[in-house]
């Protein structure tokens, strides 16, 4: 019997479980960035372990030195290929005034699922999980293991340490007995976004990231600008000057000396892929609700989004935030900035460059890194890309576009390097789902199509021949 | 009998009333900047009217079109000179995390009075009130009338309208019968700050102010900097660039073209006064808890504080304010800025200049004025200055320094122009009281000395001959 025969019906039947599990997981506010959420992070991991065990998978919480990670799955036959499915269970903060619902109260409205983390990345994680369970139950000869991180949104600072702990021989490990974890033959990541609904997209590259906090203190308390202005230093004005010296605000061109030195010019093959992607400036702007853009040219927009680095200011802390103008000088201020990076920019090297430059601009400003992720570029050819193409077509009835992704997933580079395994991206989110934005949502269309695509992916991956190491 | 004979004892006896009244007034959060406090503004005015009436003064609330003002006093003989005492009863917001007590819960700790508004300006207002009552009770032949504004902290937008309403013939007025209000022969303002405790200081000039809000919207919702960065415009980065083009952050030199055109160079007499003032850079820095300064030279510091204009950034709204770095691009941002102005800079003319310049820098930025105050410079000679000198010496046992004040009081220029009357400054606040700062306080030493100084001032002013108009 073909395992795909009862698939659509099975997926419909799994909907109540999917919604109940997504709801429970969304209602644990796993905001990795917020030190006050430490307990919730562990609670979220516990819920995930429960889900795995309920599906008869092995599962455990693995310590990383930071927030834990969750591993588990079905590793049943050393002769079979092994795939690791990567998702993350931590979420962005949700403090924007635009939220029209409680961000950590799950809400179902028809086919839509509302709440922080529904699309990034708890919904895709559970989609992959239920699909894997189906594949395993139907005898697909594949070891499937899950790796669910809880520090993705803060740049995966302890991911490598967690992996090391996970693959250490059982005796040397610090924690309770873990499931057998096999070095995978391939990895599939479900944490990326299509260009538009109805057209699957599979990225083959990611930008890196370097986030930093600039802080400056010039007094011990707020000062009256009439009484002190002219002599008192203003940390907000000074930080504004520093960031303004790092980027041309209009063009977006980064003005840190040496910043572009390692940037590889965009190749012909990439440019051709981009042009075939179906990317449209107008629908991009509409999906993200951007009313003003730096460029309108299609090719140039894709180049900037996928193959050019950036420098962004995300917030100035320390000034007056209320109504009107309070004319006082803050004692200290902080600027939150980040840079998206492209191959072959190295975040650590750029951080040194940046810090040196800021020190020259204003020696009193303290510069601290707040997460570094290397950029990633995968190979477009080979059986895994072909499998991915067929899986997405099977799940959604349309040929996927191969694109790059402007965002960053820190764990990807670590996994690719540690395991020398291809990392593929089977993302399910849509632009209108509001990644990192208020009123985040996911939907049943993407979840059900995603389950179908994942089942197909697992079934085909089980047939890709792998070189077996001698055990 | 000399009215000063029982004065010290009387002041001691008035302490419980002073503390009770100050406490009640401080606990009404009259934050004029906060639209949510509209009811509290009127409640504060009501409390002030009650106080005046309890002292057998006439009193009324006068409509201005904005927050009301309070007028009242004892106008008993048209042949006597008339003095108007100006204070304000509105306060700054109190949202700083540094507050160690509830800002709107009055606390007495020995001789210290804690709470928002204790020193700016409710404490000085009640000091002047109790002194005036004493003078009136003891037969000083002077009409004393109070003018208590409730929009000082937002730049007195309706003060001129309030004055016009107040001095209109009774029939033409919109509100209930008001006390007789006489055009005063002189005005005394108690809303300024000494250079240091123990050394009274009387300013003879004020800087003006021009506050503005710059706003820019580039999207309808927050965007993911990975998914949109490079093409999406960043309103925070753009506003940082705009403000950075308006001022040299290090030197403080304003770089708006034409900004200094009307600035009068500092005269020899002013410079001499400044040097005699006792101003010390180290104690100035200590009083305001400034740990880093733009200049350390004494004469240059005074010149910058009292005779040079400034451009300050007070806050950037719209970015991420939480822990870590949230790498999203805000849809809109606001920069709150202000400029302190010196004679003969005109805020309205400078606003046009500023808006034109910002429009040139970035045509999408909206510029809105948020309060304009003209600078003020009084004459140092004449009988009122001499009276003020003697009053402060009497109250505090020390010769006052005549200085300029870096702050702004919008009402001063309006009163001086409308009434053609000299405006003198009998301020009682100390730098350590924390004007506009967290943990604001006042103290009994300044209140009791202030009462003494005010009684002396009223007694002497009653003897300054005035030209009587024909009635």
Interface residues (C-beta under 8 A of the other chain):
Chain A: X33 X34 X35 X92 X93 X95 X96 X98 X154 X193 X207 X209 X211 X212 X213 X217 X218 X219 X220 X221 X222 X223 X224 X225 X226 X227 X228 X229 X230 X231 X232 X233 X234 X236 X237 X238 X240 X241 X243 X244 X245 X247 X248 X249 X250 X252 X281 X284 X288 X289 X290 X291 X292 X293 X294 X295 X301 X304 X305 X308 X310 X311 X312 X313 X314 X315 X316 X317 X319 X320 X321 X322 X323 X324 X325 X326 X327 X328 X329 X330 X331 X336 X337 X338 X340 X362 X364 X370 X371 X405 X406 X407 X408 X431 X434 X435 X436 X437 X438 X439
Chain B: X33 X34 X35 X92 X93 X95 X96 X98 X154 X193 X207 X209 X211 X212 X213 X217 X218 X219 X220 X221 X222 X223 X224 X225 X226 X227 X228 X229 X230 X231 X232 X233 X234 X236 X237 X238 X240 X241 X243 X244 X245 X247 X248 X249 X250 X252 X281 X284 X288 X289 X290 X291 X292 X293 X294 X295 X301 X304 X305 X308 X310 X311 X312 X313 X314 X315 X316 X317 X319 X320 X321 X322 X323 X324 X325 X326 X327 X328 X329 X330 X331 X336 X337 X338 X340 X362 X364 X370 X371 X405 X406 X407 X408 X431 X434 X435 X436 X437 X438 X439
